[in-house]
Amino acid sequence: MLSKNTHTVLFFGFLCFFGRGQDLAYNEASETAYTTAHNLAYEGNHRPAKDILREILSKNPENLEARVLLASTYSWSGQYDKARDEFNAVTSQERTNSAVWISAIKNELYAKQNATALGLANKALMYLKNNTEVERLLQISMVKIQNKTHTELAWYNTKSPLNSLISSKKKSKGKATPNAKKEVALEESNQAKTPVAKEEQKNRLAIRNAFTVFDQRYDPVVYSSISFRRQTQAGSIIPRINYSNRNNQNGIQYDIDFYPKFSKRFYAYLNYGYSKATIYPNHKMGGDLYVNLPGAFEFSAGGRHIRFPTRNISVITNSLGHYRGNYYFSLRSYITPKPSNLTSISGNLLIRKYLKDAENFFGINVGMGYSPELRQLISGDELLAETLLFVESQRLSLEYQFTGKKNPNAYRANMSVARQELAFDSGSFFWGISAGLTYQVNF
């Protein structure tokens, strides 16, 4: 007969074998379920495949293989946002898995989120260093962005930062492959359910309303404008009508911007404005020449000339911009000669983060010094437009622009606060808070 100790050993051995058998059975069932989901997904039966994969992940959230397949299946089904979430969950844990990065970038290309694909490719190369396929997808992203937004960003104050990135990438990585555009078409054809790209909209109507309130002396100020932008082969043309009500005085200004394109490396900004109202200058003229530099940098130089009934003001401007991933940085200075050979200097720093594309972004602008383009104010019957050019001020503004889910129209909100020296009382300051909304219709 077996001893008591022998029975004990056999009993615990049975429990271990039974537990191990359960683990083996569970793993085998999980692998069988994954294989079934894999086969269904690649046969085009996406719905049952996703159901199986979600069931696997509910029991084992750490199963990255199942999560990657679920992300890919979402992408193949046209559910790009859900695919993005799953890919992000994987790349946050496995940063050196090139296959996952490549699938994630392709998901953004299928979704027409070319700027996001570009940023994702740049991020992937931080961990993968040199990867031929990721670099190819990066080139494809740049070609798609260049084709769609070569002049689009001229509408914004950023002065087309994506162009500088495209130019610098071509120089740092070498020229784009001769078949880059064909590769773009191939990538799109690989996604059977990718929506047909819409015809690029060349017109934009924008309506803006804003107001400013002050903590002392001055009544609220109201600003409105309506503009129309037309994209042409020569560049964007934007006529605009500005209206202001300042200290119970109304005024209208007629304004026009032009962004001529000379090449992929050079473009310019030109402006002219005219008004008979006393709260606006009679004439204002300005221009900048922009050049895209290596390393995703951009430099501009130009000037402004403002003519009042009793005085003319000339300003030298220059800026340095840099595009990194989905971020754009721009530092701009204004140098204004003053009487008695004195010179005033002011500057602005803009930081803007692009979201899913060039139409969606968040920005912050910080300025200080003596800006030649501050809004004019009136003290009693005295016009302070000229003296305002030489008073000290500090400014902080925020902006947020987004588009609708089912239409290309854009909405922009601005809010800013300014601390400014009183022109007639040196060393004393007042505060102003501004807010505005802009509605932009694309067609």
Secondary structure as UniProt FT lines:
FT   HELIX           4..42
FT   TURN            43..44
FT   HELIX           46..59
FT   TURN            61..62
FT   HELIX           64..76
FT   TURN            77..78
FT   HELIX           80..91
FT   TURN            92..93
FT   TURN            95..96
FT   HELIX           98..110
FT   TURN            111..112
FT   HELIX           114..128
FT   HELIX           132..149
FT   TURN            150..151
FT   HELIX           152..155
FT   TURN            157..158
FT   HELIX           161..173
FT   TURN            178..179
FT   HELIX           180..189
FT   TURN            192..193
FT   STRAND          203..214
FT   STRAND          221..231
FT   STRAND          235..246
FT   TURN            247..248
FT   STRAND          249..261
FT   STRAND          266..274
FT   TURN            278..279
FT   STRAND          283..293
FT   TURN            294..296
FT   STRAND          297..307
FT   STRAND          312..324
FT   TURN            325..326
FT   STRAND          327..337
FT   HELIX           339..341
FT   STRAND          343..354
FT   TURN            358..359
FT   STRAND          361..369
FT   TURN            372..373
FT   STRAND          378..379
FT   TURN            380..381
FT   STRAND          382..383
FT   TURN            385..386
FT   HELIX           387..390
FT   STRAND          393..403
FT   STRAND          410..422
FT   TURN            423..424
FT   STRAND          425..442
//
